[in-house]
Amino acid sequence: MPTIRAALLCLLVLVGAAAVTAQSSDAPSVKVSSPNGQITLMLFDAAPAAQAEGQASSATPAEGDLHYAVEFHGKQLIAESRLRLELQGQPPLGPGMHKTNVQTESEDETYTIPVGKTRTVRNHYNGVRADFEDAAGRKLTIEVRAFDDGVAFRYIVPEQPGLRQVRITHEMTEFAYVKDAVTYPLILDGFQSSYEDEYQLRMVSGLHRDWLVGLPFLAQEPGIGWVAITEADIDNYAGMYLRKDAGRYNVRAQLAPRVDDPGVAVETTTPFNSPWRVLMIGDEPGRLIESNIVLNLNPPSKIKDTSWIKAGKSAWNWWSDNAAPSVTFKTGMNTATMEHYIDFAAKSGFPYMLIDAGWALAHRTGPEDYSANADITKVTPEIDMPELLRYAKERHVRIWLWSHWTSVNEYMDQAFPLFEKWGIAGVKIDFMNRDDQWMVNWYRKVVAKAAECHLMIDYHGAFKPDGLRRTYPNLMTREGVMGKEYLKWSARVSPAHNATLPFTRMLAGPMDYTPGAFGNSNLKNFVARNFEPMSLGTRAQELALYVVFESPLEMVSDYPEHYAGQKEFDFIKRVPATWDAIHVIGGQPMEWISMARRSGEDWYVGSITNWDQRDIKVPLTFLGDGEYTAEIYADAPDAAEEATHTTLTKQAVDRNTVLHVHMVSGGGNAVWIHPAGTQ
């Protein structure tokens, strides 16, 4: 049976495969190409000439608008698209602008990061800063950087007479596709969102005007390439979303409004700059996953000594609802239960234990009342914090603490130094569910204060990453994704959802999805429940998620007894949480993915499929010279019915080996490859 995506592509061929690319009769004012010459962004002073009849694939910018276009492999990828800032009480910036000056630049540097998808990062681009001016003498600069894996631009408004106080009502940045692109939108119900929803499959022409689309926004323009829109380095600005625009294949920016003044998105003074508007570009969607462009567009680290920032896996009490069936005491948010999970972390070699909601003193109406403001400098009587800290330290385990963001906002100045004194590793901060200008600035204030106190941060209830972790590498991960927790009350986190996330949400950065469920099930036998919850998909898929998904703080979510005596737990104990290299072998959003990551001399390969059984070939060309041993956790022959069943085999491999991987419905495959003779 053909997939839905394949059917849409066939329809494209029938109705518009030979669509003619819209071209401007005006030469670009500015043109910058990537180091390899394959990606080019062009800036234009004036609007393009009207399109010829029959070529109206996208609406052109209004007469006189500043605009841009992007080419990939010599083909237009983004047609001429408007650049404009709408201001309260003033004419917009953008219309009538003409170029006054251009400065070129280039960079080719390599830097290291303490945790991430690669240990070293190459920052290689060609750039320009193009100055523009309108008839009233108002100035605007567009800065562009072209990388081999994408292009980015941002607005810079310099200090100037008559333009000191600025209130931006709308940013009218457009993205005009040249043909009806296949897209994977995350449709949100409003600006106050946790980004926790399924991704959809839509043609860009089928997006509704009233839909609010979250970033990153992935699209394929058949015959041209893949492109994902996101943003980087959001600082004193509002988060960006997308809406369908007037053009047939156009989308445009929509900024999160201020909570205190919804008619305004950004209130600031000149000089200022917008975040980078990022277009990640590649021939295959896997190339976008490998990219570090979002990191590269952020300032270097402000933390000189990062030796205390450590990736690692963590035991966690919340997913299983404090389950501990082997003990005689009453389980719950109490000292004995937390010590049970600390013991599990220690025996498993995990550096962390995350104590979730309920440890701090608060007047809650019930166990699920997470919104109750807690004094996080004080501990509930059921938790003996000095004893827990002593117990954990004795077992070489460090503790993370959960907090509602309102409690952090009220008590941070007292609590963070106290946590450092206690020896706390980090804080998981939850339920912000906003990315307006105030909240964006709050994220930065919190992570900076945490860095002063040697605390790592995990943002939950969060907006998508923007690369801030380069500047503050103590920002380990964040949620901003519909993760494993949703299976406690729904069947929404499916293998198809898992196969989509690497191509969409993960493009922006690490995601705290919280894998590790061993109550694996097919859809027929699945039951949503809070205590000892189940998960959808096979156990082999669950193992593979530790390779496919990126998060330097990685949960091992199930209760300790569920892992006892299970051969698959050896893979979870061994798999790293930070990496030296990444190689995406192949895949398609909503269908499947196969990915390899390297740590030291060892490689790990994770492959997952949606509800379709699948056979794929995994060439091991990424290996170095010499002989290796592959330890392969595969779906057992009956895994479609008995989802917990796997097979474990070992075989000799080298870089010429091609693994033949069979995955059942909802299945997966996880491989540890190490030099022969090592364990």
Secondary structure, DSSP 8 states (H G I E B T S, - for coil): ---HHHHHHHHHHHHHTT------SS--SEEEE-TTSSEEEEEESS------TT--SS----TT-EEEEEEETTEEEEEEEEE-EEETTS--BSTT-EEEEEEEEEEEEEEE-SSSS-SEEEEEEEEEEEEEE-TT--EEEEEEEEETTEEEEEEEE---TT-SEEEEEEE--EEEESS--EEEEEEESSSS----S----EEGGG--TT-EEEEEEEEEETTTEEEEEEEE---SS--EEEEE-SSTTEEEEEE---SS-TT-SEEEESSEE--EEEEEEESSHHHHHH--HHHHTS---S-S--TT---EEEEESTTTTS--TT-SS--SSSHHHHHHHHHHHHHHT-SEEEE-TTSEEE--SSTT-TTS-EEEEEE-TT--HHHHHHHHHHTT-EEEEEEEHHHHHHHHHHHHHHHHHHT--EEEEE-----SHHHHHHHHHHHHHHHHTT-EEEE-S-----SHHHH-TTEEEE--S--GGGGGT-S-S-HHHHHHGGGTGGGSS----------EE-TTT----SSS--EEB-HHHHHHHHHHS--SEEEE-S-HHHHTT-TTHHHHHHS-SS-SEEEEEEEETTTEEEEEEEETTEEEEEEEE-SS-EEEEEE-TTS-SS-EEEEEEEE-TTTTTSTT-EEEEEEEE-TT-EEEEEE-TT-EEEEEEEETT--
